[in-house]
Amino acid sequence: MRRVRNAKKNGPIYILNDFYDRSNDLYLYDSKEERRYYVTKSFFQAGIDSNKLCIYAFPREHDRFNFKGFPEELFHEIKLIRGNIKMLKEQDLEEFYSDFQELSDYARENGYSGIHLKVDFGRVRDEIIDQVLELEKKLHSSNGIPIASISSYNMNFLNQDAVNSLTRLHDRVMITTESGETSIAFFHRSQTRPVHIPRIEVISSKMMEQSVKKSLQIIILSLLKQQPMCGFDIIKSLVHNFNVLLSQGTVYPILYSLEREGYLKTVVKSDNKTKLYVPTEMAHEYIERQLREYIQAQEKILALIARGLK
C-alpha cells in the first residue's frame, strides 16, 4: 500500500494497489483532478513492485499525467489519438490494440508476472462507443498473461446506455466529481448463472469513512482475532476492504489502549523489526462478546433505519 497526501481537503484519495491478477476496473470522472493522478500512480507502483509491465494510454498530450521515476523497462506510454482530430477514431483504437498486443508479447517473452494497464479514453463520442466496448472486451480477454486494468472515461461525454454497457464489462467502478466526492460501486455477479444487469452498491467515500471510524475498535478486534497483525497491516486491510485510508495517529492509539487494558500483547516477528499485536488469553471471551453485542446492536439500528426506505 502506498500512502499519499491528498492535495484536496474535501475527501480521501483511494489507493487501489491490491488488485487481483485479472481485475478490470472502471473509473468515471468529470475533470482532470489530483485524485485520478494518485490512484493511477499507486496502481502503477504496485505493478512495478511485483514485476509487472505497466502500460499507460492517454488520449492527447494535454491529457497525459507525468509519472516520474518509473524504470523504463517496466513502464510504457501510448498516446491514443494519433492524428489532428481531437476525438478518438476507430483507426486510433485499432492502432492502440496493435501496440498493446506487441507489449503483451514482450511481457510474456521476458518473464514479467503480469500487466498493469491504465487506459484513459477521455471524451468518447456516441458514434464510436460500440467500437470502444469491443476494444474493452478484447483487452479483458485472456492472452496468456494476467492483466489488471483501469479504464477511465470522462462521464460528461457518456450517455446512460454507454455507462450501463461499460459497467457490465468491469468488476467495480470508481466515480469522482469535480467537487471531490468519490463513490465506489461493487458489482455482485452470480457464480451459477449469468447476470445481465449487475447489482451495484454505491457508497459515498464520506459515509464509508465515517462508518469505519465509528466502528474502528471493533473492526481492529475482529481483524486481530483472525490473525496477528502489525499496525501497518491493519491500515492496509482497511484500504483493501473499505477503500478508506486512515492515519497511524488514528489506528495506533486504539492498539495502545487495548494493550494497556490487557486485551492485546505484542510479539516481534523473526525479522526482529515488526511488532505484531496478538489477543491475550483473557481477551478471547471479551472479543467474542464485543463482536456479538456489536452485531446485535447494528441489526437493531439498521432495522429502524431501513423503515425510512419503505
C-alpha positions as CSV (number, residue, x, y, z in Angstrom):
1,M,0.0,0.0,0.0
2,R,1.2,3.5,-0.9
3,R,0.3,6.3,1.4
4,V,-0.5,9.5,-0.5
5,R,-1.2,13.0,0.8
6,N,-4.4,14.4,-0.5
7,A,-4.0,17.7,-2.4
8,K,-7.6,18.5,-1.6
9,K,-9.1,18.5,1.8
10,N,-12.7,17.5,0.8
11,G,-12.3,13.8,0.7
12,P,-9.9,10.8,0.9
13,I,-7.8,9.5,-2.0
14,Y,-8.4,5.9,-2.8
15,I,-5.2,3.8,-3.0
16,L,-6.1,0.9,-5.3
17,N,-3.0,-1.3,-5.4
18,D,-4.3,-4.6,-4.0
19,F,-5.5,-5.9,-7.4
20,Y,-6.3,-9.4,-8.3
21,D,-4.4,-10.6,-11.4
22,R,-7.4,-10.2,-13.7
23,S,-9.3,-7.3,-12.1
24,N,-10.9,-4.9,-14.6
25,D,-11.9,-1.6,-13.0
26,L,-13.9,1.4,-14.4
27,Y,-13.1,5.0,-13.4
28,L,-15.6,7.7,-14.3
29,Y,-14.6,11.3,-13.7
30,D,-15.7,14.8,-14.7
31,S,-12.4,16.8,-14.5
32,K,-8.7,16.3,-14.6
33,E,-8.0,16.4,-10.8
34,E,-5.3,15.2,-8.5
35,R,-7.3,12.2,-7.1
36,R,-7.2,10.4,-10.5
37,Y,-3.4,11.0,-10.7
38,Y,-2.7,9.4,-7.3
39,V,-4.9,6.4,-8.0
40,T,-3.1,5.8,-11.2
41,K,0.3,6.3,-9.7
42,S,-0.5,3.9,-6.9
43,F,-1.7,1.3,-9.4
44,F,1.5,1.5,-11.4
45,Q,3.7,1.5,-8.4
46,A,2.0,-1.7,-7.2
47,G,2.6,-3.3,-10.6
48,I,6.3,-2.3,-10.7
49,D,6.8,-3.6,-7.1
50,S,5.5,-7.0,-8.3
51,N,7.5,-7.1,-11.6
52,K,4.5,-6.4,-13.9
53,L,4.8,-4.5,-17.1
54,C,2.9,-1.2,-16.7
55,I,1.2,0.4,-19.7
56,Y,-0.3,3.9,-19.6
57,A,-2.5,5.0,-22.5
58,F,-3.9,8.6,-22.7
59,P,-5.9,10.5,-25.4
60,R,-3.7,13.5,-26.1
61,E,-0.6,15.0,-24.7
62,H,-2.7,17.6,-22.9
63,D,-4.5,14.8,-21.0
64,R,-1.3,13.0,-20.0
65,F,-0.2,12.7,-16.4
66,N,3.6,12.8,-15.9
67,F,4.8,9.9,-13.9
68,K,8.4,10.3,-12.9
69,G,10.9,7.8,-11.6
70,F,9.4,4.6,-13.0
71,P,12.0,2.4,-14.7
72,E,11.8,2.5,-18.5
73,E,11.9,-1.3,-18.9
74,L,8.7,-1.6,-16.7
75,F,6.7,1.5,-17.8
76,H,5.4,2.2,-21.3
77,E,3.3,5.1,-22.6
78,I,0.9,5.1,-25.6
79,K,-0.9,8.2,-27.0
80,L,-4.3,7.1,-28.2
81,I,-5.2,9.9,-30.6
82,R,-2.6,9.8,-33.4
83,G,-4.0,12.4,-35.9
84,N,-5.0,16.0,-35.7
85,I,-8.6,15.4,-34.8
86,K,-9.1,15.8,-31.1
87,M,-11.6,13.0,-30.6
88,L,-11.0,9.2,-30.7
89,K,-11.4,7.5,-34.1
90,E,-11.8,3.8,-34.9
91,Q,-8.3,3.8,-36.5
92,D,-6.9,5.1,-33.2
93,L,-8.4,2.1,-31.4
94,E,-7.1,-0.4,-33.9
95,E,-3.5,1.0,-33.7
96,F,-3.6,1.1,-29.9
97,Y,-4.7,-2.5,-29.7
98,S,-1.9,-3.5,-32.1
99,D,0.6,-1.7,-29.8
100,F,-0.9,-3.4,-26.8
101,Q,-0.6,-6.8,-28.3
102,E,3.1,-6.2,-29.1
103,L,3.7,-5.1,-25.5
104,S,1.8,-8.2,-24.2
105,D,4.0,-10.4,-26.3
106,Y,7.1,-8.6,-24.9
107,A,5.9,-9.1,-21.3
108,R,5.2,-12.8,-21.9
109,E,8.5,-13.4,-23.6
110,N,10.6,-11.5,-21.0
111,G,9.2,-13.2,-17.9
112,Y,7.0,-10.5,-16.5
113,S,4.5,-11.7,-13.9
114,G,1.6,-9.8,-15.5
115,I,0.5,-6.4,-16.9
116,H,-1.0,-3.4,-15.2
117,L,-2.9,-1.5,-17.9
118,K,-4.4,2.0,-17.4
119,V,-6.3,3.4,-20.4
120,D,-7.7,6.9,-20.2
121,F,-10.2,7.1,-23.1
122,G,-11.2,10.7,-22.1
123,R,-14.0,12.0,-24.2
124,V,-15.8,9.3,-26.2
125,R,-18.4,10.2,-28.9
126,D,-21.6,8.3,-29.1
127,E,-20.9,7.1,-32.6
128,I,-17.7,5.3,-31.5
129,I,-18.8,3.9,-28.2
130,D,-19.6,0.4,-29.7
131,Q,-16.0,0.2,-31.1
132,V,-14.6,1.2,-27.7
133,L,-16.7,-1.5,-26.0
134,E,-15.4,-4.1,-28.4
135,L,-11.8,-3.0,-27.7
136,E,-12.5,-3.3,-23.9
137,K,-13.7,-6.9,-24.4
138,K,-10.5,-7.7,-26.2
139,L,-8.3,-6.1,-23.6
140,H,-10.0,-8.1,-20.8
141,S,-9.8,-11.4,-22.7
142,S,-7.1,-13.9,-21.7
143,N,-3.9,-13.7,-23.7
144,G,-1.7,-15.9,-21.6
145,I,-0.6,-13.3,-19.1
146,P,-2.5,-11.9,-16.1
147,I,-3.9,-8.4,-16.7
148,A,-5.2,-5.9,-14.2
149,S,-6.7,-2.8,-15.8
150,I,-8.3,0.5,-15.1
151,S,-10.3,2.1,-17.9
152,S,-11.1,5.8,-17.4
153,Y,-13.8,7.9,-19.1
154,N,-14.9,11.5,-18.8
155,M,-18.5,10.9,-17.7
156,N,-19.7,14.2,-19.2
157,F,-19.4,12.6,-22.7
158,L,-21.2,9.3,-21.9
159,N,-24.9,8.7,-22.3
160,Q,-26.7,6.4,-19.8
161,D,-26.7,3.5,-22.2
162,A,-22.9,3.7,-22.6
163,V,-22.5,3.8,-18.8
164,N,-24.7,0.8,-18.4
165,S,-22.7,-1.1,-21.1
166,L,-19.4,-0.2,-19.5
167,T,-20.4,-1.3,-16.0
168,R,-21.3,-4.7,-17.4
169,L,-17.7,-5.2,-18.5
170,H,-16.0,-4.3,-15.2
171,D,-15.6,-5.7,-11.8
172,R,-16.1,-2.4,-9.9
173,V,-16.3,1.3,-10.7
174,M,-15.0,4.4,-9.1
175,I,-16.7,7.7,-9.6
176,T,-15.2,11.1,-8.8
177,T,-16.7,14.5,-9.3
178,E,-15.1,17.9,-9.6
179,S,-16.3,18.7,-6.1
180,G,-14.1,15.9,-4.8
181,E,-16.8,13.4,-3.9
182,T,-15.9,9.8,-4.5
183,S,-18.0,6.7,-4.7
184,I,-17.1,3.0,-5.1
185,A,-19.6,0.6,-6.8
186,F,-19.1,-3.1,-6.1
187,F,-20.6,-5.5,-8.7
188,H,-22.1,-8.7,-7.3
189,R,-22.1,-11.4,-10.0
190,S,-23.8,-14.7,-9.7
191,Q,-21.4,-17.7,-9.9
192,T,-24.2,-20.1,-11.0
193,R,-25.9,-18.1,-13.8
194,P,-25.1,-15.1,-15.9
195,V,-26.2,-11.6,-14.7
196,H,-27.4,-9.3,-17.4
197,I,-27.6,-6.2,-15.3
198,P,-25.2,-6.3,-12.3
199,R,-26.4,-5.2,-8.9
200,I,-24.5,-2.1,-8.0
201,E,-24.0,-0.8,-4.5
202,V,-22.6,2.7,-4.3
203,I,-21.3,4.0,-1.0
204,S,-20.0,7.5,-0.8
205,S,-16.5,8.0,0.5
206,K,-17.7,10.2,3.3
207,M,-20.2,7.7,4.6
208,M,-17.8,4.8,4.4
209,E,-15.0,6.7,6.2
210,Q,-17.4,7.8,8.9
211,S,-18.7,4.3,9.4
212,V,-15.2,2.8,9.6
213,K,-14.0,5.4,12.1
214,K,-17.1,4.9,14.4
215,S,-16.6,1.1,14.4
216,L,-12.8,1.1,14.3
217,Q,-12.1,-0.6,17.6
218,I,-14.5,-3.5,16.9
219,I,-13.0,-3.8,13.3
220,I,-9.5,-4.0,14.8
221,L,-10.5,-6.6,17.3
222,S,-12.2,-8.7,14.6
223,L,-9.0,-8.5,12.4
224,L,-6.7,-9.5,15.3
225,K,-9.0,-12.3,16.3
226,Q,-8.4,-13.8,12.8
227,Q,-4.6,-13.3,12.8
228,P,-1.8,-11.3,14.4
229,M,-1.1,-8.0,12.6
230,C,1.1,-5.0,12.9
231,G,-0.4,-1.5,12.8
232,F,0.5,-1.1,9.1
233,D,-1.2,-4.4,8.2
234,I,-4.4,-3.1,9.9
235,I,-4.2,0.1,7.9
236,K,-3.6,-1.8,4.7
237,S,-6.5,-4.1,5.5
238,L,-8.8,-1.1,5.9
239,V,-7.8,0.2,2.5
240,H,-8.3,-3.2,0.9
241,N,-11.7,-3.9,2.4
242,F,-13.2,-0.5,2.6
243,N,-11.0,1.8,0.4
244,V,-10.6,4.0,3.4
245,L,-7.1,5.3,4.3
246,L,-6.6,6.1,8.0
247,S,-3.5,7.6,9.5
248,Q,-1.3,5.9,12.1
249,G,-2.5,8.6,14.6
250,T,-6.0,7.2,14.3
251,V,-5.2,3.4,14.5
252,Y,-2.3,3.2,16.9
253,P,-3.9,4.9,19.9
254,I,-6.6,2.2,19.9
255,L,-3.9,-0.5,19.8
256,Y,-2.1,1.1,22.7
257,S,-5.3,1.4,24.7
258,L,-6.2,-2.3,24.2
259,E,-2.7,-3.3,25.2
260,R,-2.8,-1.2,28.4
261,E,-6.1,-2.8,29.3
262,G,-4.6,-6.3,28.9
263,Y,-6.5,-7.4,25.8
264,L,-3.5,-7.3,23.5
265,K,0.1,-8.2,23.7
266,T,2.9,-7.7,21.3
267,V,5.3,-10.2,19.8
268,V,8.3,-9.5,17.5
269,K,8.5,-11.2,14.1
270,S,11.5,-13.2,13.1
271,D,12.9,-10.2,11.3
272,N,13.3,-8.6,14.8
273,K,11.7,-5.4,13.4
274,T,8.0,-5.9,13.0
275,K,5.8,-5.8,16.1
276,L,2.6,-7.8,15.9
277,Y,-0.4,-7.3,18.1
278,V,-1.9,-10.6,19.4
279,P,-5.0,-11.0,21.7
280,T,-4.1,-12.2,25.2
281,E,-5.7,-15.3,26.8
282,M,-8.1,-13.1,28.8
283,A,-9.2,-11.3,25.6
284,H,-10.8,-14.1,23.6
285,E,-14.0,-14.2,25.5
286,Y,-14.1,-10.4,25.7
287,I,-13.6,-10.1,21.9
288,E,-16.3,-12.6,21.1
289,R,-18.7,-10.9,23.4
290,Q,-17.9,-7.5,21.9
291,L,-18.4,-8.8,18.4
292,R,-21.7,-10.5,19.2
293,E,-23.1,-7.4,21.0
294,Y,-21.9,-5.1,18.2
295,I,-23.7,-7.2,15.6
296,Q,-26.9,-7.3,17.6
297,A,-26.8,-3.6,18.2
298,Q,-26.2,-2.8,14.5
299,E,-29.1,-5.1,13.4
300,K,-31.5,-3.2,15.6
301,I,-30.2,0.2,14.3
302,L,-30.3,-1.0,10.7
303,A,-33.9,-2.3,11.1
304,L,-35.0,1.0,12.3
305,I,-33.2,3.0,9.6
306,A,-34.5,0.6,6.9
307,R,-38.1,1.6,7.7
308,G,-37.3,5.0,6.3
309,L,-36.6,3.4,2.8
310,K,-40.0,1.8,2.6
